[in-house]
Amino acid sequence: MLKLGLIGKGISRSQSARLHVLLGRMCGMDVTYDYLDSDQIADFDLIRQLTKCAQTGYAGVNVTHPYKTSARKLITPRKRLPEALGSVNTVVFREDGWRGDNTDFVGFMRGYRQQFGDAKPGTVLQLGAGGVGLATAFGLRGLGADKILIHDKDAARGEELVATLVAADAAAEFVGEADLADAVRSADGLINCTPVGMNQYPGCPFDTGLFGGQKWAFDAVYTPVQTAFLTSAAKSGIEVMTGFELFFFQGIEAFEVFSGAEIDADAARTEYFNAYPEALTG
């Protein structure tokens, strides 16, 4: 039995359980995956919850909003986690301590390479500097982006991410509202790491009138999979990568960390879509 879970706030719509249970079945493992929602736990405390999980047989847990940064302070990072990447979404319980990883970071890079091969990201404009934006920005760094342009409506948060990237030797700049249109036009890649486009927040975060000439686009939103942003980008001749790719590859990476198994991603993708065909459309 491999006992796993997800710690977060308002996580009832998460699809993580069905992915991890399916990956376990592929490996001949009996997997349970619990949702540990702070909205449903009285007097929730992250350290206390993690300790309880460690003491009650969990092999590990995923951690999502708003606890990724706090969790990073409580664990020993795995070697592949960049020192400056100050959040984790995967915690593994070992006898010699808790180990942490950010599989959003590596999952984004795997998804990018799956979709776009060895093509370099070039100059990339990213909207959103929150938790997933931190991970994708470091993914861009890992992929060798020429320049990472960050825009966030909370300028202080955007500038903080830029400072973190610059300290990690990445070429990064904050883009204010006045310069946003020029940044969209000049970018090779466009990334949405805001909630705009989700079923509960419909719309497109970019001015689609500025599309044309960009090479690729990625939307971290995966409910729905086909967002207004990606639909408009594809119509403008831009290659697109859906948020499902991030969800899928970060999940595989996390399961491999939890279980020690090695997953055949192509086989897992086929199994997942056979089991959940609605995932193709969200």
N, C-alpha and C positions, 0 to 999 in steps of 0.2 A: 504493500500500500504506500503510495506517494501522496502525502497530505500537503496541499498547497492552498493559497488563498490570495485575496486582494484586499488591501487596506486603502480606503479612500472615503470621500464624502459624496453622497448622492450617486452611488455606483450601480444602481439597480439595472441600468440599461447596458452594462458592460457585456461584451461577448467573449471575454477572456476565458471563462469557465469552459465553454464548449470547445474552444481551440485546445486548451491544455488537456482536457479529457480525451479528445480525439488523438492528440499526439501521444498520449500515454497508451491508448489502445493500439496504435501503430507499433509501439515498442513492447507490447505485451505486458504493460504495467496497469495496475488498477489505480487510477488517479481520482482523488476528490479535490474539489476546488471551491472554497467557501468565500462568500462576499462578507467582509468585515467592515460594514458601513458605519462611519462615525455618527451619522444621523440616527442610527438605530441602537447605538451603544451608550448607555448612561455614563456621564462623567468620563468621556473618552480621553485617553492619554496615550500618545504614540509609544512612549517607552514602555508603559505598562502593557499595551497591546502586543508589542513585539516580544516582550518577555514572556507573556502568556503563550504566544504561539510557539516560541522556542521550547517552552516547558511542556507543551501538550502534544508534541509529536509532529509539528509541521516541519517539512524539509526546507521550506522557504515560502516567502510571500512576495507578490508584486505590491508596489506602493504607487499610488497615483495622487492626483490633486486632492488636497493642498499640502501633502506631507513629504514630497520628494526632497526638498531642501533640508527639512528637519531630519529626515532619515539619513541623509548623507553625513551628518555630524555624529551619528551614533554607530557607524560601521567602519570596518577596515576595507578600503577600496581594493577591488581586484586590479591586477597590474595593468590591464588594458585601459582602465578608466583614466582619462586625462586629469591631472591634479586640479586644474582650474575648473573642471566641470563639476559644479557644486550641487548636484542633485543625483539621486539614485531612484530607480524604479523596481529594483530587484534586490531582495535581501535573502541570503542563504544562511541557515543556522548550522554552525559547526561546533564541535566540542571545544575547539580552541578560539571561538569567537564568532561574531557575525561578519559575513563578507557581503559587500555591496557592489552593484554594477548598474550601468545605465544602458539598457538594451534598446532604448529609443535611439540613442546615438549610433550604435552599431547597426541597428535594424534599418535606420534611414539609409546608411551607406550601402547596405546589402540591397535594399530596394532600388536605390539609384542605379547601382551597377547592373541589377537584373533588367531594369527598364532601358537604360541608356548606354550600357556597355562601358567602354573605357573612355568615353567622351568626357572631357573636363567640364566642370560646372561653369567656368568663366566668371563673369561679374553677375552676382545674384542679389536681387532685392527680396528681402523677407519682411512680410508684415507680421508683427507679433513677437514679443520678447519674453513671453511667459515660460512655463516649464517645458513644453514641447519645442518652443522656439529656441531655448537654450540648447536642447539636444540636437536639433537640426542644424543650428549654427556651427556647433562643434563637428557635426557630420560633414558640413561643407568644408570646414578646415581640414578634416581628415582626407577629404576627396581632392584637396588641392585647389580650391576656388581661388581665382585671382583677386577678387575683392568681394566682401560680404557687406551689403548695405542693409541696415536695419531701420525699420520705421515702426513705431508704436505710438498709439494715441497718448499713452503715459510716457512723455519724453524722458523722464528720469529713469524709468525702467529700461527704456531702449538704450539710453546712454550708458547705463550700468552694464548691460550685456556687451555693448561695444567695447567698453573698458576691459571687461573680462577677456574678450577675444584678443584684443591688442596685447594684453599682458601675456597671452598664450602664443604670441608671435603670429597672429592672423592679421591680414589686412582688412580692417573693418571700419565703417563710418556710420554715424547716425544720419538719417535723412529726415528733415522736418517736413511739415505739411506743404510749405511753399515750394520745395524742391522735389516733391513726390512724383509729379507727372514726368519730369525730365528723367528721373531715376527709372521709372517704368519703361520709358522709351529706350533707354540706353542699356538695359539689362539683358544678359543672355538667358538668365533663368529667373522665374518668379515663384515665390513660395508664400502660401497662406498658412500662418500658424495662429490665426484668430478664430473665434467661434463662428464668424459670419459664413453662412453656407450650410450650417447644421439645420436639421429639420426644425428645431425650435428657434433658430436665428436665420431665416431665409435671406438670400441676397447674394451679391458678389462683392468681395472686398476691394477689387480693383476696378478702375474705370476701363471698361472693355473697349472704348473708343481708342485707347492707346495701344491695343494689341496689334501685333504685326511686326515681324523682325526678330522677336524673341525666339530662342531655340527650344526651351523646355519649361514646364510648369509642374508644380507639385502642390497638392492641397492636403493638409494634415487631417482635414475633416473626412470621416468615412461613413457617416450616417446623414445623408445618403452618400453612396460611393461616387455617383456622377453628380457633382456639384455644378452650380451655375457658372462658377469660375472656370472649371475644367472644360465644361461644354463650350463656353465661349472661346477659350484658348484653342481647343482642338479645331473649331471652325475657322480660326485665324491661321491655321497651319502650324501650330505649336505642338510639339510632342508632349504628352502628359503622363504623369504618374499619380495614381489615386492614393488616397489615405489608407486604403485597404493594405497596400504594400507595407506601409510602416507598421500597422497593426499586426500583420502576418509575420513579418520578419523579426520584430521585437519579441513577439510571442515565442517563435522558434528559438531565438537566442536565449530567452529566459528559461524555457523548458530544458534546453541543453545544460544551462548552468545548474538548474535544480536537480536534474536527473543524472547527469553525466552521459546521457545518450547522444548519439549523433543522428540528426534528422535529415532525411532526404526531402528537401524543400519542394521539389517538383511533385513527388508522390503525395506529400502532405497537402499541397494546393489542390490536387485532383480529389483527394479524399474529402477535403473541407467543402469544396463546391458541390460534390456529389451529395454530401450530407445536408448542406445548407445552401441550396441554389439561390436563395434570396440575397445572399451576401454579394452577389454580382451587381445588384442594383441598390442595395441598402434599404 
